[in-house]
Amino acid sequence: MAEEMKNEVKKEKRHSGFATAALVLGIVAIVLSFIPIINNAAFVLGVLAAIFGLVSLIKRASKASAFVGLVLGVAACAITLYMQESVSKAVDDAISEVDSAFDDIDGSNTDQLLEKSIKVSFGAFSVDNSEFITSTKLPVTVTNLEAETTSYSIHVEAVDANGSRIGDDYVYVNDLGANQSQVFDCFEYISSDEIASYEAASFKVVEVSKY
């Protein structure tokens, strides 16, 4: 009889040990679950806490500690998954923003920039024949559609009636204020034998870079 009582006491202590382990692991897991990277360990500890708590509840030992440990373990696992998803999304968003910024710089986002960020319009190509020199210019009006001061580089191309390229030039816009417009001149140094071609040419934006 005494031997049986001793075995029951040992079992009770072992089952109580599960409950205590569940509680301790649950507390540690819930604390670590809020820390990125480290919360990988929190997930494992949370699973162990839930298992130990469940075992202890089944054995009906230290129900309060077992239940708290179980709840903390499950909560730690849930928080870990949520935090990892949030961090992953934040990293993906940051990478996407960096990629978009590089695309803005190298001209890959030209179509999007012309649609949402910048408006470019051309005036009439003109020739000024003075006594000593012939000068030319194509007025280019640039409007910044952004809500902040921005700088742009605009690649302009002149093409003939057949769509063949005659030449190109660049417009550099520095620190243009939000919703402001500024007029720039390009194609100012055209040789006299090419002037007729430019007078009959049409002009288009080939590429826009945003800085």
Residue pairs with C-beta under 8 A, 6 or more apart in sequence:
11 59
12 61
15 55
15 56
15 59
15 60
15 61
15 62
16 56
16 61
16 62
16 65
18 52
18 53
18 55
18 56
18 59
18 61
18 66
19 52
19 53
19 56
19 61
19 62
19 63
19 65
19 66
19 69
20 62
20 65
21 48
21 49
21 52
21 69
22 48
22 49
22 50
22 51
22 52
22 53
22 56
22 65
22 66
22 68
22 69
22 70
22 73
23 49
23 53
23 65
23 66
23 68
23 69
23 72
24 69
25 45
25 46
25 48
25 49
25 52
25 69
25 73
26 45
26 46
26 49
26 50
26 53
26 68
26 69
26 70
26 71
26 72
26 73
26 75
26 76
27 72
28 42
28 45
29 42
29 43
29 45
29 46
29 49
29 72
29 73
29 76
29 77
30 42
30 46
30 72
30 75
30 76
30 79
31 42
32 38
32 39
32 41
32 42
32 45
32 76
33 39
33 42
33 43
33 46
33 75
33 76
33 77
33 79
33 80
33 83
34 79
34 83
35 42
36 83
36 84
36 87
39 79
39 80
39 83
39 84
40 80
42 76
42 79
42 80
43 76
43 77
43 80
43 81
45 73
45 76
46 72
46 73
46 74
46 75
46 76
46 77
46 80
47 73
47 77
48 73
49 69
49 70
49 72
49 73
49 76
50 69
50 70
50 73
50 74
50 77
51 73
52 66
52 69
53 66
53 67
53 68
53 69
53 70
53 71
53 73
54 66
54 70
56 62
56 63
56 65
56 66
56 69
57 63
57 66
57 67
57 70
100 109
102 108
103 109
104 113
104 209
104 210
104 211
105 209
105 210
105 211
106 209
107 155
107 207
107 208
107 209
109 208
109 210
110 205
110 206
110 207
110 208
113 152
113 208
113 210
114 120
114 205
114 208
116 145
117 144
117 145
117 146
117 150
117 208
117 210
118 142
118 143
118 144
118 145
118 146
118 150
118 152
118 154
118 208
118 210
119 141
119 142
119 143
119 145
120 140
120 141
120 142
120 143
120 154
120 205
120 208
121 140
121 141
122 138
122 139
122 140
122 141
122 156
122 203
123 138
123 139
123 140
123 141
123 183
124 138
124 139
125 136
125 137
125 138
125 187
125 198
125 199
125 201
125 203
126 136
126 137
126 138
127 134
127 135
127 136
127 195
127 199
128 134
128 135
128 136
128 137
134 192
134 195
135 188
136 187
136 188
136 189
136 190
136 195
136 198
137 185
137 186
137 187
137 188
138 156
138 169
138 185
138 186
138 187
138 203
139 183
139 184
139 185
140 154
140 156
140 171
140 183
140 184
140 185
140 186
141 181
141 182
141 183
141 184
142 152
142 154
142 171
142 173
142 176
142 181
142 182
142 183
142 184
143 179
143 180
143 181
144 150
144 152
144 173
144 176
144 177
144 178
144 179
144 180
144 181
145 179
146 178
147 178
147 179
148 178
149 175
149 176
149 177
149 178
150 175
150 176
150 178
150 210
150 211
151 172
151 173
151 174
151 175
151 176
151 210
151 211
152 171
152 172
152 173
152 176
152 208
152 209
152 210
152 211
153 170
153 171
153 172
153 173
153 208
153 209
153 211
154 170
154 171
154 172
154 173
154 205
154 207
154 208
154 209
155 168
155 170
155 205
155 206
155 207
155 208
156 168
156 169
156 170
156 171
156 186
156 187
156 203
156 204
156 205
156 206
157 165
157 167
157 168
157 203
157 204
157 205
157 206
158 165
158 166
158 167
158 168
158 169
158 187
158 198
158 201
158 202
158 203
159 165
159 166
159 201
159 202
159 203
159 204
160 166
160 197
160 200
160 201
161 200
161 202
166 194
166 197
166 198
166 201
167 187
167 190
167 194
167 198
168 206
169 186
169 187
170 186
171 184
171 186
172 184
173 182
173 184
176 182
187 198
190 198
